[in-house]
Amino acid sequence: MEPGEYLSRIGYEGGTEPSLENLKAIHRCHVLAVPFGSLAIHCGEPIQLSLPDVYRKVVVHRRGGFCYELNGLFSWLLGALGYGIHLLSGRVRNFQTGRLGPPDDHLLLLVTVGGEGGHPWLCDVGFGNSFRCPLPLEDGLLERQENGLFHLQWAAGEGAEWRLRRYPSSSPGPTDEPGATLYTFGTRPRAWRDFEGMCRYHQTSPSSIFACKSFCSLQLPGGLVSYVGRRLIETQFTAQGDRKSTTELADEDIHRVLRDRFGIVLRNRLTPKDEDILPPREQP
């Protein structure tokens, strides 16, 4: 495994010394180059949290993955480049059920530049339409990026946690809209192996989007392209809001679309799937 090969995979050609400028550039290159999604699950390819296996899949075979793979591998790269890294646990808001997922539902990173005393920055290259450049971990932060307005907020009291919201680019500011929440997270450092149980859960559970839908998404300079089941969804970010268009796909078109739009060439047969996501049995 070579950091240089990884950086080449994401199209990054800048400096490699640990700095905030380089961290932002590497993060942005990553989300514009590596798709997020569930394709391996629907190709009959079990996902294991093995660094050599994930490196081979993402870097050598130029595939994508979900948060445990992409942020786990990204943490290795940043550590090799000299950044301080903590793995964090989050709970994603399910767009269909409106509920937050179970504990360890999401893996994201807290990164410091310039040693442990440096300011913490939130990094996440394993989420479909999250921030493109790292966010400073600051209560009340509002940051407008090319794909939306992002809001970080600390909720004190019992079950204290951070909450990340995203609003369309056209939004003048934050609202109480429940659908704006992307996920919540804590800041207790975790180990990669802590997520093994939820990695298995998301490959099999009828309450997981990854098990229920064959999908992948890739951020573009001016939008987002997504494949789901037998649909191609293209989103354009404009000053008037997010504009979406949907194209129905025949089965014989899917591999071509994955190759041409996402740069993915599958080795095994994909079984398209787009089932409803069931609510978990218990309220989180």
C-alpha positions as CSV (number, residue, x, y, z in Angstrom):
1,M,0.0,0.0,0.0
2,E,1.4,3.3,-1.1
3,P,0.1,6.8,-0.2
4,G,1.3,8.1,-3.6
5,E,-0.8,5.4,-5.5
6,Y,-3.8,6.4,-3.4
7,L,-3.3,10.1,-4.1
8,S,-3.0,9.3,-7.8
9,R,-6.3,7.3,-7.6
10,I,-8.1,10.4,-6.4
11,G,-6.4,12.8,-8.9
12,Y,-4.5,14.8,-6.3
13,E,-1.2,16.3,-7.5
14,G,-0.5,18.9,-4.7
15,G,1.8,18.9,-1.7
16,T,1.8,16.1,0.8
17,E,3.1,17.9,4.0
18,P,0.4,18.0,6.7
19,S,-1.3,21.4,6.3
20,L,-4.9,22.6,6.4
21,E,-4.7,23.8,2.8
22,N,-3.5,20.3,1.7
23,L,-6.1,18.5,3.8
24,K,-8.9,20.5,2.2
25,A,-7.6,19.8,-1.3
26,I,-7.1,16.1,-0.6
27,H,-10.6,15.8,0.9
28,R,-12.3,17.5,-2.0
29,C,-10.4,15.4,-4.6
30,H,-11.5,12.3,-2.8
31,V,-15.3,13.0,-2.8
32,L,-15.1,14.0,-6.5
33,A,-13.3,10.8,-7.4
34,V,-14.4,7.9,-5.3
35,P,-18.1,6.8,-5.4
36,F,-20.1,6.1,-2.2
37,G,-22.5,3.2,-2.2
38,S,-23.6,-0.5,-1.8
39,L,-22.7,-2.2,-5.1
40,A,-20.5,-4.9,-3.5
41,I,-23.3,-6.1,-1.4
42,H,-25.5,-6.7,-4.5
43,C,-22.7,-8.3,-6.4
44,G,-22.3,-11.0,-3.7
45,E,-19.0,-9.6,-2.4
46,P,-18.8,-9.7,1.4
47,I,-17.3,-6.6,2.9
48,Q,-14.6,-7.1,5.6
49,L,-12.8,-4.3,7.5
50,S,-9.4,-5.4,6.2
51,L,-7.1,-2.5,5.2
52,P,-5.3,-4.4,2.4
53,D,-8.7,-5.6,1.0
54,V,-10.3,-2.1,1.1
55,Y,-7.1,-0.6,-0.4
56,R,-7.2,-3.2,-3.3
57,K,-10.9,-2.5,-3.9
58,V,-10.8,1.3,-3.9
59,V,-7.3,2.1,-5.1
60,V,-6.3,-0.8,-7.3
61,H,-9.7,-1.8,-8.8
62,R,-11.0,1.8,-8.7
63,R,-14.2,1.0,-6.9
64,G,-16.2,2.8,-4.2
65,G,-17.7,1.7,-0.9
66,F,-19.5,2.8,2.2
67,C,-18.4,4.8,5.2
68,Y,-16.6,2.0,7.1
69,E,-14.4,1.3,4.0
70,L,-13.9,4.8,2.7
71,N,-13.3,6.7,5.9
72,G,-11.3,3.8,7.4
73,L,-9.0,3.8,4.4
74,F,-8.9,7.6,4.4
75,S,-7.8,7.6,8.0
76,W,-4.8,5.4,7.0
77,L,-3.8,7.8,4.2
78,L,-4.0,10.9,6.5
79,G,-2.1,9.1,9.2
80,A,0.6,8.2,6.8
81,L,0.9,11.8,5.7
82,G,1.3,13.0,9.3
83,Y,-2.1,14.1,10.4
84,G,-3.6,13.4,13.8
85,I,-6.7,11.1,13.4
86,H,-9.6,10.1,15.6
87,L,-12.4,7.8,14.3
88,L,-15.8,8.9,15.4
89,S,-19.2,7.1,15.6
90,G,-22.4,8.7,14.2
91,R,-26.0,7.9,13.5
92,V,-27.5,8.7,10.1
93,R,-31.0,10.1,9.7
94,N,-32.8,7.7,7.3
95,F,-34.5,9.8,4.6
96,Q,-37.3,7.2,4.2
97,T,-38.2,6.4,7.9
98,G,-37.0,9.8,9.4
99,R,-35.3,8.0,12.2
100,L,-31.7,8.0,13.3
101,G,-29.9,4.7,12.9
102,P,-28.4,2.5,15.6
103,P,-25.1,3.4,17.4
104,D,-22.0,3.0,15.1
105,D,-24.3,3.5,12.1
106,H,-21.7,5.8,10.6
107,L,-17.9,6.3,10.7
108,L,-16.4,9.7,10.3
109,L,-13.1,11.3,11.2
110,L,-11.8,14.1,13.4
111,V,-8.5,15.4,12.1
112,T,-5.9,17.7,13.6
113,V,-3.1,19.6,11.8
114,G,0.1,20.5,13.7
115,G,-0.1,18.0,16.6
116,E,-2.7,17.1,19.2
117,G,-3.0,20.8,20.2
118,G,-4.2,21.7,16.7
119,H,-7.7,22.7,15.9
120,P,-10.0,19.7,15.1
121,W,-11.5,19.4,11.7
122,L,-14.4,17.1,10.7
123,C,-13.7,14.9,7.6
124,D,-16.1,12.6,5.9
125,V,-15.4,11.0,2.5
126,G,-17.9,8.2,3.1
127,F,-21.3,10.0,2.8
128,G,-23.3,10.6,-0.4
129,N,-23.8,14.4,-0.4
130,S,-21.9,15.7,2.6
131,F,-19.4,18.6,2.8
132,R,-16.7,18.7,0.2
133,C,-14.0,20.4,2.4
134,P,-13.4,19.6,6.1
135,L,-15.5,21.6,8.6
136,P,-14.0,23.1,11.8
137,L,-15.6,21.5,14.8
138,E,-17.3,24.6,16.1
139,D,-20.8,24.9,17.7
140,G,-23.1,26.9,15.6
141,L,-20.8,26.8,12.5
142,L,-22.5,27.8,9.3
143,E,-20.5,27.2,6.2
144,R,-21.6,27.5,2.6
145,Q,-19.9,25.2,0.2
146,E,-20.6,24.5,-3.5
147,N,-23.1,21.7,-2.7
148,G,-25.0,23.4,0.1
149,L,-25.1,25.2,3.4
150,F,-23.8,23.1,6.3
151,H,-24.7,23.7,10.0
152,L,-22.9,22.1,13.0
153,Q,-24.6,22.3,16.3
154,W,-23.8,20.8,19.8
155,A,-26.8,19.5,21.7
156,A,-26.0,19.5,25.4
157,G,-27.7,17.5,28.2
158,E,-28.5,13.8,28.3
159,G,-27.3,12.0,25.2
160,A,-25.2,15.1,24.3
161,E,-24.0,14.9,20.7
162,W,-23.2,17.0,17.6
163,R,-25.7,17.3,14.8
164,L,-24.8,18.1,11.1
165,R,-27.4,19.6,8.9
166,R,-27.3,20.4,5.2
167,Y,-29.6,22.9,3.4
168,P,-29.8,23.6,-0.3
169,S,-27.4,26.2,-1.8
170,S,-30.4,28.5,-2.2
171,S,-31.1,28.5,1.6
172,P,-30.6,31.9,3.3
173,G,-29.9,30.2,6.7
174,P,-30.7,27.3,9.0
175,T,-34.2,26.2,9.8
176,D,-35.8,23.6,12.1
177,E,-36.7,21.4,9.1
178,P,-36.2,17.8,10.3
179,G,-35.2,16.6,6.9
180,A,-32.1,18.8,6.9
181,T,-30.3,16.6,9.5
182,L,-27.7,14.3,7.9
183,Y,-26.4,12.7,11.0
184,T,-25.5,13.0,14.7
185,F,-22.1,12.0,16.2
186,G,-20.0,12.0,19.3
187,T,-16.4,12.8,19.8
188,R,-15.2,9.8,21.8
189,P,-12.3,8.2,19.8
190,R,-13.1,4.8,18.4
191,A,-11.2,1.9,16.8
192,W,-12.0,0.6,13.3
193,R,-12.8,-2.9,14.7
194,D,-15.6,-1.3,16.8
195,F,-17.6,-0.9,13.6
196,E,-17.4,-4.6,12.5
197,G,-20.8,-5.5,13.9
198,M,-22.6,-2.6,12.1
199,C,-20.6,-3.3,8.9
200,R,-22.3,-6.8,8.9
201,Y,-25.7,-5.2,9.9
202,H,-25.7,-2.9,6.9
203,Q,-25.0,-5.8,4.5
204,T,-28.1,-7.7,5.7
205,S,-30.6,-5.7,7.6
206,P,-34.0,-4.7,6.0
207,S,-33.6,-1.4,8.0
208,S,-30.4,-0.5,6.1
209,I,-30.4,1.4,2.9
210,F,-27.3,-0.5,1.8
211,A,-29.1,-3.9,2.0
212,C,-32.3,-2.6,0.6
213,K,-31.0,-0.7,-2.4
214,S,-28.2,-1.2,-5.0
215,F,-26.9,2.3,-5.3
216,C,-23.9,4.5,-5.7
217,S,-23.4,8.3,-5.9
218,L,-20.6,10.5,-6.9
219,Q,-20.2,14.3,-6.3
220,L,-19.5,16.4,-9.4
221,P,-18.2,20.0,-9.6
222,G,-21.7,21.3,-10.1
223,G,-23.9,18.6,-8.7
224,L,-24.3,14.9,-7.9
225,V,-25.0,11.8,-9.9
226,S,-26.6,8.8,-8.3
227,Y,-27.6,5.3,-9.5
228,V,-30.4,3.5,-7.5
229,G,-31.9,0.2,-8.5
230,R,-32.9,0.9,-12.1
231,R,-32.7,4.7,-12.1
232,L,-30.1,7.3,-12.8
233,I,-30.7,10.5,-10.8
234,E,-28.8,13.7,-11.7
235,T,-28.8,16.6,-9.3
236,Q,-27.7,20.1,-10.2
237,F,-26.9,22.6,-7.5
238,T,-28.2,26.1,-8.4
239,A,-28.9,29.4,-6.7
240,Q,-32.6,28.5,-6.9
241,G,-32.1,25.1,-5.2
242,D,-31.3,21.5,-6.0
243,R,-32.7,20.4,-9.4
244,K,-33.1,16.7,-10.0
245,S,-33.8,14.7,-13.1
246,T,-34.4,10.9,-13.3
247,T,-33.8,8.4,-16.1
248,E,-35.2,4.9,-16.0
249,L,-32.6,2.2,-16.8
250,A,-33.0,-1.2,-18.5
251,D,-30.9,-3.9,-16.8
252,E,-28.6,-4.1,-19.8
253,D,-27.8,-0.3,-19.4
254,I,-26.7,-0.4,-15.8
255,H,-23.1,-1.7,-16.3
256,R,-22.5,0.9,-19.0
257,V,-23.9,3.7,-16.8
258,L,-21.7,2.6,-13.9
259,R,-18.6,2.5,-16.2
260,D,-19.3,5.8,-18.0
261,R,-20.7,7.9,-15.2
262,F,-18.9,6.5,-12.1
263,G,-15.8,4.9,-13.5
264,I,-16.8,1.5,-12.0
265,V,-16.2,-1.8,-13.8
266,L,-17.8,-4.6,-11.9
267,R,-16.3,-8.1,-11.8
268,N,-19.4,-9.9,-10.6
269,R,-23.0,-9.7,-11.7
270,L,-25.0,-6.9,-10.0
271,T,-28.6,-7.7,-8.9
272,P,-30.5,-4.4,-9.1
273,K,-32.5,-3.7,-5.9
274,D,-34.7,-0.8,-4.8
275,E,-36.9,-1.9,-1.8
276,D,-38.4,0.2,0.9
277,I,-36.4,0.5,4.1
278,L,-38.2,-0.9,7.1
279,P,-38.1,1.1,10.4
280,P,-36.0,-0.6,13.1
281,R,-38.0,-2.6,15.6
282,E,-37.2,-0.3,18.5
283,Q,-37.1,3.5,18.6
284,P,-33.5,4.7,18.8
